[in-house]
Structure formats: C-alpha cells, structure tokens
Amino acid sequence: MSLTCELSGEPIATSKETIVATPSGRICIKRILLQKLTENGGMDPFETIRERPLSEDQLIELKINNTVVPPRPQATSLPNLLSLIQNEYDALVLELFETRKALEDTRRELSQALYQNDAAVRVVARLAMEKDAIQHELERWNASVGAASKETNDEPESKRRKVVVDTPLSNDLPEKDLAEMVDTWKRLHSQRKPMLKAASANAPPRETVASYTKTTTKNWHKSTCRNVLCMASHGDLLATAADDKQVVVYSSEDEIVKFTISTKGIPSCVDIYESLVVVGDNKGHVVVCSSNDGSTLGEITLNDTQMVNCKVHPTTKHICIVRSDGQVLVCALGEGKLSIVTEFKGDQPVEYTCGAVHPDGLLYAAGTSTGEIHMWDFKNRNLASTMKDGDDSVTTISFSDNGYHLATGHASAKVRFWDLRKQEIIATMNGDGSLLQSISSISYDPSGKYAAFGGKGGLVVTTVKDWGTTLKIEVDNPVSGIGW
C-alpha cells in the first residue's frame, strides 16, 4: 500500500520530507501543511464543516520506511522479451492499419468533394451559356419582329406572310454599292505595301515557327458538342461554330467568352472582320451580328440551300455569300436588315464548295466540285477567269494579303498555290497524301511569308517560295479552322 500526501498528492514512500498526521487522521508532508496553515490563519484545512484551529504542536510525526521495492521485471528471459516485442509490433501494425483506413476515407471524401465541385462548375458554365444564347435569340427575335412589322404595315396580307427571300437578280451591281467597293479598294490598295512591310517586320523567323508546339486546349461549347465545324479570327477575337448550333466568340486578350450566337441549323461557315460576325447554316439562314456585344444587325433566309461560305466584305457594309447551288450573292447591311443587292451566276450549272474575298474586295474566288476556281470581278461585273488543275473538288480556298497569291485545298488532299498574275500554279504540296489525309482549312499569315493548311492528320506550315515543310503538328481530330 502506497501513501500520498493529502494536500499535494505526492507519494510519501519516496519523499525525503518529514511526514506528520493531523488530529483528524490526515497524513501530509509537514512543510506543505505548515505553509497551508500560514495561508489560512492556523485553521485545520481538512475541517470543512466547522473551523478548528491547528498548531504545529498538535501534529504527530510519523516514521516511514522509505525503502522502495522495484517492480518485478517482465523481460527476465528471452521468450518474455520476444513476447514484449511481438505485442509492441502488433500494436504498431494495428495503429498503422487504422491510420491507413482513416487516410483512405479522407481521400475518398476529398475526391467526392472535388468531383461535385467540378460538376457544379460545369453546370454553372452551361447554364450561363444557355442563358446568353436565349437572351441573344430573344433580342434577335424582337429586332426581326420590329423590323418586319415596320415594313409590312402598308403591305397586303399575302406579302406579310412571306418570310423567305429568294429574289434572283442579274449579274450587276448598283452604282452606289460599286462606288463604295471601289473607294475601299483604293484605300486598301494604297495601304497594302506599308501594311505588308510592317507585318513582315513582326513575322517570326522560320526557326521560331519550326519550334511551335501544341500548348493548350480549350472548349467553350456545350457538353453535347462533338465537332467544331469552322473557325474565323480577327485581331484578338476568335469565332468557332460547332454542331451544337452555337457560335462562340472568344477574346484571347481578356480570356473570356464575349457572347454566343444560336443558329437555326447546323452552322456551315463563319467569318469575323472588324466589327462584324457573320454566320451561315445548312438551312440557308445567314445572320450578321456585332462583334462587340453579339447584337443582331441583320439576317436573311435563302430557302433551304446550304451556305458554303459567307464573308464580310472589306467595306463592312456588304456580305458575300456563296451557296452550294452555284450562286454568289452580295448582300447589303443596313437599317437592321440584310438584303440581296445582286446575284452572280454562270451560264452553266455548277456546285460551289467554298469561297473567299480578295483582300482589296473587288474579286471573289469560288471553288467548285469539279476542281475549277471561278474568279468573279465585282468591278467589271463578270466572271473574270476560270482556273483548273485536275478534277478533284476544291475544299478550301484562301487569298494572301499580298494580293496575288491564292491557296486551294482539294478532296485529293493536294494543296495548290497559285500566282494570280500569271494564273498558274507555282507549287503543289501533299500530292501523295504523306503529310495529311485530307485538307479542310488553309490560311496565309498576315505577312504572306507562311501558309498553313490543316485537315485529317494535323496541321502543316510551309514557308512561301521555299514550299518545304516548316512545321507539322499532329492532332487526333481533323483541323477545321486555322487562325494566325
């Protein structure tokens, strides 16, 4: 039996202090008890019911044997020692198991929380995009209803119900529209050399282009989107059209989606130039929007013929549209509507597959399913020339900003480069399909030093006049658009 001090709780058997007992039978260390009596005025600290004085003379000194018997050692033999080690190991293993179990539970909870957070972010992004699309569609509908009601107040009921515009015009341009195009041509033609010189000075060297690699991947469309069908860029703005019937305009400078445009059908072409964005779909619907806020500036429906190309004319007052039925339309934009100015069409039936506006605005190139390239002259209002090399369909076409180079991609995966001054081919690439299996997009850089073409198999960049493979980037999906 071990005794302890009633006041401090210290073991008495190992203490070297004087041990005393009080008249009430309490055992304490004398030094601590006297200190307590000094503090409480000489009153017995153990009498809680009634106070009783206690002096040092009343204390009884006790004699205690301080010899301590050490505990009997457990590891007196090798088996006992092994048993102790085994017990310690078992306890450690059990503790490690509980720790791992707690870690796994924590990891599972963290994974579930991250998954829920990612799902919430996706849902919020999708809802925001759908809200913007609905708001844009509502604004466009209000604008079209207001314009239609204003135009048809004085018309017969039979004409008020006519929504689709299909008015064939002759191969002609009104003097007012032609004058605007000629003025724009003069301005751009005079600025071409200084602009090319500045762009050439800022163009990267060939070694830098050869070192380009794929850095980031972005997706701004709905989760149901499977393919981005076409793309256009101007400045820091990038417009992508996908099979989710959405056109997304993204600002690379601000790194945000500025707005989205909803289309009636699946978009087949898109273009962005200065303050305008134009989109055409496979149901013959074309809409022009502001690149600042996405508001609708005009729209037109041309039967159910697919739009293979739509371009903003350099005047920014006209839209050039190519339909698959072999027509090149020039539409005027003004007063909240898009109206046909003229229709260019050849004598023989032809199927147009692509098109492009010359940088100066007075020529339009249209590619056909038979491999021909029709050069329409807006100034002389006729088909200026027809170029052809082979019978494979033209899939994409692009002018160089220098004004005299033209690049075409074909269904055979060939890429041909033309000199418009001589109207002849100056280079052919991917003739055997070793670089790419198909060609769906082609584009010159602003300086005219490089040309890039893409399709199934990736992206290839060539240096103009050298015509070698400067860069090739392989991607899983076909390249549908290129922007510099």
C-alpha positions as CSV (number, residue, x, y, z in Angstrom):
1,M,0.0,0.0,0.0
2,S,1.4,3.4,-1.0
3,L,0.7,6.6,0.9
4,T,0.3,10.0,-0.6
5,C,0.2,13.5,0.8
6,E,-3.5,14.6,1.4
7,L,-2.6,18.1,0.2
8,S,-0.2,17.7,-2.7
9,G,-0.9,14.1,-3.8
10,E,2.8,13.3,-3.8
11,P,3.8,9.8,-2.9
12,I,5.2,9.6,0.7
13,A,7.2,6.5,0.3
14,T,9.7,8.1,-2.0
15,S,9.7,11.5,-0.3
16,K,12.5,12.6,2.0
17,E,10.4,15.3,3.7
18,T,9.1,14.9,7.3
19,I,5.7,13.2,7.4
20,V,3.1,14.2,10.0
21,A,-0.5,13.2,10.9
22,T,-3.2,15.7,12.0
23,P,-5.7,15.1,14.9
24,S,-8.3,14.3,12.2
25,G,-6.2,11.4,10.9
26,R,-4.9,13.1,7.7
27,I,-1.3,12.3,6.6
28,C,0.7,15.1,5.0
29,I,4.1,16.4,4.3
30,K,4.9,18.7,7.2
31,R,6.4,21.5,5.1
32,I,3.3,21.7,2.8
33,L,0.9,21.5,5.8
34,L,2.7,24.4,7.7
35,Q,2.6,26.5,4.6
36,K,-1.1,25.9,4.3
37,L,-1.7,26.8,8.0
38,T,0.1,30.1,7.4
39,E,-2.1,30.9,4.5
40,N,-5.5,30.2,6.2
41,G,-4.7,31.6,9.6
42,G,-3.9,28.4,11.5
43,M,-7.2,26.6,10.8
44,D,-7.3,22.9,10.1
45,P,-7.6,22.7,6.2
46,F,-9.4,19.3,6.4
47,E,-12.3,20.6,8.6
48,T,-14.9,21.8,6.1
49,I,-18.0,21.7,8.3
50,R,-16.7,23.7,11.3
51,E,-13.5,25.5,11.7
52,R,-10.9,24.1,14.1
53,P,-7.6,25.7,14.9
54,L,-4.5,23.6,14.3
55,S,-1.0,24.3,15.5
56,E,2.4,22.7,14.9
57,D,2.4,21.2,18.4
58,Q,-0.7,19.1,17.6
59,L,1.0,17.4,14.7
60,I,2.2,13.8,15.2
61,E,5.4,12.9,13.4
62,L,5.4,9.6,11.6
63,K,8.3,7.3,10.9
64,I,8.0,5.6,7.4
65,N,10.4,3.1,5.8
66,N,11.5,4.8,2.5
67,T,12.9,1.6,1.1
68,V,11.1,1.1,-2.3
69,V,10.9,-2.3,-3.7
70,P,11.4,-2.1,-7.5
71,P,8.8,-3.7,-9.7
72,R,9.5,-7.1,-10.9
73,P,10.9,-7.1,-14.4
74,Q,8.8,-8.7,-17.1
75,A,11.6,-9.4,-19.6
76,T,13.5,-11.8,-17.4
77,S,14.0,-14.3,-20.2
78,L,14.3,-14.4,-24.0
79,P,10.8,-15.7,-24.5
80,N,9.4,-12.9,-22.4
81,L,11.4,-10.4,-24.3
82,L,10.2,-11.8,-27.7
83,S,6.6,-11.7,-26.3
84,L,7.0,-8.0,-25.4
85,I,8.4,-7.2,-28.9
86,Q,5.6,-9.1,-30.5
87,N,3.0,-7.2,-28.5
88,E,4.6,-3.9,-29.4
89,Y,4.7,-4.9,-33.1
90,D,1.1,-6.0,-33.1
91,A,0.0,-2.7,-31.5
92,L,2.0,-0.7,-34.1
93,V,0.5,-2.7,-37.0
94,L,-3.0,-2.2,-35.7
95,E,-2.3,1.6,-35.4
96,L,-0.9,1.7,-38.9
97,F,-4.0,-0.1,-40.2
98,E,-6.3,2.4,-38.5
99,T,-4.2,5.3,-39.9
100,R,-4.4,3.9,-43.5
101,K,-8.1,3.3,-43.1
102,A,-8.6,6.9,-42.0
103,L,-6.4,8.2,-44.9
104,E,-8.4,6.2,-47.4
105,D,-11.7,7.6,-46.0
106,T,-10.3,11.1,-46.2
107,R,-9.1,10.6,-49.7
108,R,-12.5,9.3,-50.8
109,E,-14.3,12.2,-49.2
110,L,-11.9,14.7,-50.9
111,S,-12.3,13.0,-54.3
112,Q,-16.1,13.2,-54.0
113,A,-15.9,16.8,-53.0
114,L,-13.7,17.7,-55.9
115,Y,-16.0,15.8,-58.3
116,Q,-19.0,17.6,-57.0
117,N,-17.2,20.9,-57.3
118,D,-16.2,20.2,-60.9
119,A,-19.7,19.1,-61.8
120,A,-21.1,22.3,-60.3
121,V,-18.7,24.5,-62.2
122,R,-19.7,22.7,-65.5
123,V,-23.4,23.1,-64.8
124,V,-23.0,26.8,-64.0
125,A,-20.9,27.4,-67.2
126,R,-23.5,25.5,-69.3
127,L,-26.4,27.4,-67.7
128,A,-24.6,30.7,-68.3
129,M,-24.0,29.9,-71.9
130,E,-27.6,28.8,-72.4
131,K,-28.8,32.0,-70.8
132,D,-26.7,34.1,-73.1
133,A,-27.9,32.1,-76.1
134,I,-31.6,32.5,-75.1
135,Q,-31.1,36.2,-74.4
136,H,-29.4,36.7,-77.8
137,E,-32.1,34.8,-79.5
138,L,-34.8,36.9,-77.8
139,E,-33.0,40.1,-78.8
140,R,-32.7,38.9,-82.4
141,W,-36.4,37.8,-82.5
142,N,-37.5,41.2,-81.1
143,A,-35.4,43.0,-83.7
144,S,-36.7,40.9,-86.6
145,V,-40.3,41.2,-85.4
146,G,-40.0,45.0,-85.0
147,A,-38.4,45.3,-88.5
148,A,-41.0,43.1,-90.1
149,S,-43.9,44.9,-88.5
150,K,-42.5,48.2,-89.6
151,E,-42.0,47.1,-93.2
152,T,-45.3,45.3,-93.7
153,N,-47.8,47.7,-92.2
154,D,-48.7,49.1,-95.6
155,E,-48.4,45.7,-97.5
156,P,-51.2,43.2,-98.4
157,E,-51.7,40.3,-96.1
158,S,-50.3,37.9,-98.6
159,K,-47.0,39.7,-98.6
160,R,-46.8,40.0,-94.8
161,R,-46.7,36.2,-94.5
162,K,-43.7,35.9,-96.9
163,V,-40.6,35.3,-94.7
164,V,-38.2,33.6,-97.1
165,V,-36.4,35.9,-99.5
166,D,-35.5,34.3,-102.9
167,T,-35.2,37.1,-105.4
168,P,-32.9,36.3,-108.3
169,L,-31.0,39.4,-109.6
170,S,-28.9,39.9,-112.6
171,N,-25.1,39.9,-112.7
172,D,-24.9,43.6,-111.9
173,L,-24.1,45.9,-109.0
174,P,-25.9,49.2,-108.2
175,E,-23.6,52.2,-108.8
176,K,-23.8,53.2,-105.1
177,D,-22.6,49.8,-103.9
178,L,-19.9,49.6,-106.6
179,A,-18.7,53.1,-105.7
180,E,-18.3,52.0,-102.0
181,M,-16.3,48.9,-103.1
182,V,-14.1,50.9,-105.4
183,D,-13.3,53.5,-102.7
184,T,-12.5,50.7,-100.3
185,W,-10.2,49.1,-102.9
186,K,-8.3,52.4,-103.5
187,R,-7.8,52.8,-99.7
188,L,-6.7,49.2,-99.1
189,H,-4.5,49.1,-102.2
190,S,-2.6,52.2,-101.2
191,Q,-2.1,50.8,-97.7
192,R,-1.1,47.3,-98.8
193,K,2.7,47.8,-99.1
194,P,3.2,49.6,-95.7
195,M,1.0,47.0,-94.0
196,L,2.9,44.1,-95.6
197,K,6.2,45.7,-94.6
198,A,5.1,46.2,-91.0
199,A,3.7,42.6,-90.9
200,S,6.9,41.2,-92.4
201,A,9.0,43.0,-89.8
202,N,6.9,41.5,-87.0
203,A,6.8,38.0,-88.5
204,P,8.7,35.3,-86.6
205,P,11.8,33.8,-88.3
206,R,11.5,30.3,-89.8
207,E,13.4,28.7,-86.9
208,T,10.8,30.1,-84.4
209,V,7.9,28.8,-86.5
210,A,9.5,25.4,-86.7
211,S,9.7,25.2,-82.9
212,Y,6.0,25.8,-82.4
213,T,4.2,23.2,-80.3
214,K,0.7,22.5,-79.1
215,T,0.3,24.3,-75.7
216,T,-3.3,24.5,-74.6
217,T,-6.7,23.0,-75.4
218,K,-9.9,25.0,-74.8
219,N,-13.6,24.1,-75.1
220,W,-16.2,26.8,-75.0
221,H,-19.2,24.9,-76.4
222,K,-21.9,22.7,-74.8
223,S,-21.0,19.3,-73.5
224,T,-23.1,17.8,-76.3
225,C,-20.8,19.3,-78.9
226,R,-18.9,16.7,-80.9
227,N,-17.1,18.8,-83.6
228,V,-16.1,22.3,-84.2
229,L,-17.0,22.7,-87.9
230,C,-15.4,26.0,-88.8
231,M,-13.5,28.9,-87.3
232,A,-12.5,32.5,-88.1
233,S,-10.3,35.1,-86.3
234,H,-9.6,38.8,-86.4
235,G,-7.3,40.6,-84.0
236,D,-7.8,39.1,-80.6
237,L,-11.3,37.7,-81.4
238,L,-11.9,34.0,-82.3
239,A,-15.2,32.7,-83.6
240,T,-15.9,29.0,-83.6
241,A,-19.0,27.3,-85.0
242,A,-19.9,23.8,-83.9
243,D,-22.6,21.1,-84.4
244,D,-24.4,22.2,-81.2
245,K,-25.8,25.1,-83.3
246,Q,-23.8,27.6,-81.4
247,V,-21.2,30.1,-82.5
248,V,-18.9,31.2,-79.6
249,V,-16.9,34.4,-79.9
250,Y,-13.8,34.3,-77.6
251,S,-11.4,37.1,-76.7
252,S,-7.9,35.9,-76.3
253,E,-6.8,39.2,-74.8
254,D,-9.4,39.1,-72.0
255,E,-9.5,35.2,-72.0
256,I,-13.3,35.2,-71.8
257,V,-16.2,34.2,-74.0
258,K,-17.7,37.5,-75.1
259,F,-21.0,36.1,-76.4
260,T,-22.7,33.2,-78.2
261,I,-24.9,33.1,-81.3
262,S,-27.6,30.5,-81.8
263,T,-28.3,29.3,-85.3
264,K,-31.4,27.7,-86.7
265,G,-29.5,24.9,-88.5
266,I,-26.0,23.4,-88.2
267,P,-23.5,26.2,-89.0
268,S,-21.5,25.7,-92.1
269,C,-19.5,28.9,-92.3
270,V,-18.4,31.8,-90.1
271,D,-16.4,34.9,-90.6
272,I,-15.3,37.8,-88.3
273,Y,-14.0,41.1,-89.6
274,E,-13.6,44.3,-87.7
275,S,-16.9,45.0,-86.0
276,L,-19.0,42.2,-87.7
277,V,-19.6,38.5,-87.3
278,V,-21.5,36.6,-90.0
279,V,-22.7,33.0,-89.7
280,G,-24.4,30.8,-92.3
281,D,-26.0,27.4,-91.7
282,N,-27.2,24.4,-93.7
283,K,-30.8,25.6,-93.9
284,G,-30.0,28.8,-95.8
285,H,-30.1,31.1,-92.9
286,V,-27.5,33.9,-92.6
287,V,-27.2,36.2,-89.6
288,V,-24.9,39.2,-89.0
289,C,-24.0,40.3,-85.5
290,S,-21.9,42.9,-83.8
291,S,-18.5,41.7,-82.6
292,N,-18.8,44.0,-79.6
293,D,-21.9,42.6,-77.9
294,G,-23.4,40.0,-80.2
295,S,-26.5,42.0,-81.1
296,T,-28.2,41.1,-84.4
297,L,-27.6,43.7,-87.1
298,G,-29.4,41.8,-89.9
299,E,-30.4,38.3,-91.2
300,I,-31.8,36.6,-94.2
301,T,-33.2,33.2,-95.1
302,L,-32.5,31.8,-98.6
303,N,-34.6,28.7,-99.0
304,D,-33.0,25.6,-97.7
305,T,-29.8,25.8,-99.7
306,Q,-26.6,25.2,-97.7
307,M,-24.3,28.2,-97.3
308,V,-20.8,27.0,-98.1
309,N,-19.2,30.4,-97.4
310,C,-20.1,33.8,-96.0
311,K,-17.6,36.6,-95.8
312,V,-17.6,40.2,-94.5
313,H,-16.7,42.5,-97.4
314,P,-13.9,45.0,-96.6
315,T,-16.5,47.8,-96.8
316,T,-18.1,46.3,-93.7
317,K,-21.4,47.3,-95.4
318,H,-21.7,44.2,-97.6
319,I,-21.8,40.4,-97.0
320,C,-20.6,38.0,-99.7
321,I,-22.4,34.6,-99.6
322,V,-21.7,31.5,-101.7
323,R,-24.4,28.9,-101.9
324,S,-24.0,25.3,-103.0
325,D,-26.3,25.8,-105.9
326,G,-23.7,27.9,-107.8
327,Q,-24.6,31.4,-106.8
328,V,-22.5,34.2,-105.4
329,L,-24.7,36.7,-103.6
330,V,-23.8,40.2,-102.5
331,C,-26.0,41.5,-99.7
332,A,-26.2,45.0,-98.2
333,L,-26.3,45.5,-94.5
334,G,-28.3,48.5,-93.2
335,E,-31.3,49.6,-91.2
336,G,-31.4,46.4,-89.1
337,K,-31.7,44.1,-92.1
338,L,-29.7,42.1,-94.7
339,S,-31.0,42.4,-98.3
340,I,-29.7,41.0,-101.6
341,V,-28.0,43.5,-103.8
342,T,-27.1,41.2,-106.7
343,E,-26.6,37.6,-107.7
344,F,-23.6,36.4,-109.7
345,K,-24.2,33.1,-111.6
346,G,-22.6,31.5,-114.5
347,D,-24.2,30.2,-117.7
348,Q,-23.5,26.6,-116.8
349,P,-24.9,24.8,-113.7
350,V,-22.2,24.3,-111.1
351,E,-21.8,23.3,-107.4
352,Y,-19.8,25.7,-105.3
353,T,-17.9,24.2,-102.4
354,C,-16.0,27.1,-100.9
355,G,-15.2,30.8,-101.4
356,A,-13.0,33.7,-100.4
357,V,-12.9,37.5,-100.8
358,H,-9.8,39.2,-102.2
359,P,-8.1,41.4,-99.5
360,D,-9.0,44.5,-101.7
361,G,-12.6,43.5,-102.1
362,L,-13.1,43.6,-105.9
363,L,-12.5,39.9,-106.6
364,Y,-14.3,36.8,-105.2
365,A,-12.9,33.3,-105.7
366,A,-15.3,30.4,-105.6
367,G,-14.2,26.7,-105.7
368,T,-16.3,24.1,-107.4
369,S,-16.9,20.3,-107.0
370,T,-15.2,19.8,-110.4
371,G,-11.9,21.4,-109.4
372,E,-12.5,24.7,-111.1
373,I,-11.8,28.1,-109.4
374,H,-14.1,30.9,-110.6
375,M,-12.8,34.4,-110.2
376,W,-15.7,36.9,-110.1
377,D,-14.8,40.5,-110.8
378,F,-17.2,42.9,-108.9
379,K,-15.9,46.0,-110.7
380,N,-16.5,44.6,-114.3
381,R,-19.5,42.6,-113.0
382,N,-18.5,39.4,-114.8
383,L,-16.6,36.1,-114.4
384,A,-13.1,37.3,-115.0
385,S,-11.4,33.9,-115.3
386,T,-11.6,30.2,-114.5
387,M,-8.5,28.3,-113.3
388,K,-8.3,24.5,-113.0
389,D,-5.7,21.7,-112.5
390,G,-7.4,18.4,-112.1
391,D,-10.9,17.2,-111.4
392,D,-10.8,16.9,-107.6
393,S,-13.2,19.1,-105.7
394,V,-11.9,22.3,-104.1
395,T,-12.5,22.0,-100.3
396,T,-11.0,25.3,-99.1
397,I,-9.6,28.5,-100.5
398,S,-7.6,31.5,-99.2
399,F,-6.0,34.7,-100.5
400,S,-2.7,36.0,-99.3
401,D,-2.6,39.6,-98.0
402,N,-0.1,40.4,-100.7
403,G,-3.0,40.2,-103.2
404,Y,-1.5,38.0,-105.8
405,H,-1.1,34.6,-104.2
406,L,-4.0,32.1,-103.8
407,A,-4.0,28.8,-102.0
408,T,-6.5,25.9,-102.5
409,G,-7.1,22.6,-100.8
410,H,-8.6,19.7,-102.7
411,A,-10.5,16.5,-102.0
412,S,-7.5,14.5,-103.1
413,A,-5.6,16.1,-100.1
414,K,-3.5,18.1,-102.5
415,V,-2.6,21.8,-101.7
416,R,-2.0,24.1,-104.7
417,F,-0.5,27.6,-104.6
418,W,-1.4,29.9,-107.4
419,D,0.0,33.1,-108.8
420,L,-2.9,35.3,-109.9
421,R,-0.8,37.5,-112.1
422,K,0.1,34.5,-114.3
423,Q,-2.9,32.4,-113.3
424,E,-0.7,29.4,-112.9
425,I,0.4,27.0,-110.2
426,I,3.7,27.9,-108.5
427,A,3.8,25.0,-106.0
428,T,1.9,21.8,-105.1
429,M,2.2,20.1,-101.7
430,N,1.0,16.8,-100.2
431,G,0.5,15.4,-103.6
432,D,0.9,11.8,-102.3
433,G,-1.1,12.4,-99.1
434,S,2.0,11.7,-96.9
435,L,1.6,14.9,-94.8
436,L,-2.2,14.9,-94.3
437,Q,-5.0,12.6,-95.4
438,S,-7.5,15.4,-96.2
439,I,-7.5,19.2,-96.4
440,S,-10.3,21.2,-94.8
441,S,-8.7,24.6,-94.0
442,I,-5.9,26.8,-95.3
443,S,-4.7,30.3,-94.4
444,Y,-1.8,32.7,-95.0
445,D,-0.2,34.6,-92.2
446,P,-0.6,38.5,-92.2
447,S,2.9,38.9,-93.7
448,G,2.4,36.4,-96.6
449,K,5.6,34.6,-95.6
450,Y,3.9,31.5,-94.3
451,A,0.9,29.4,-95.3
452,A,-0.8,26.8,-93.0
453,F,-3.1,24.1,-94.0
454,G,-4.9,21.5,-91.9
455,G,-7.2,18.5,-92.1
456,K,-7.2,14.9,-91.0
457,G,-3.8,14.2,-89.6
458,G,-2.9,17.6,-88.1
459,L,-1.5,20.9,-89.2
460,V,1.3,21.8,-91.6
461,V,3.0,25.2,-92.0
462,T,5.1,25.9,-95.1
463,T,7.4,28.9,-96.0
464,V,6.3,30.7,-99.1
465,K,8.7,30.5,-102.1
466,D,10.5,27.6,-100.3
467,W,7.5,25.3,-100.1
468,G,9.0,22.9,-97.7
469,T,7.5,21.5,-94.5
470,T,8.5,24.1,-92.0
471,L,6.3,22.7,-89.2
472,K,3.9,19.8,-88.7
473,I,1.8,19.3,-85.6
474,E,-0.2,16.1,-85.3
475,V,-3.6,16.1,-83.6
476,D,-6.2,13.4,-83.0
477,N,-9.2,15.2,-84.7
478,P,-9.2,16.8,-88.1
479,V,-8.3,20.5,-88.2
480,S,-11.4,22.5,-89.3
481,G,-10.0,26.1,-89.0
482,I,-6.8,28.0,-88.8
483,G,-6.1,31.5,-87.4
484,W,-2.9,33.5,-87.1
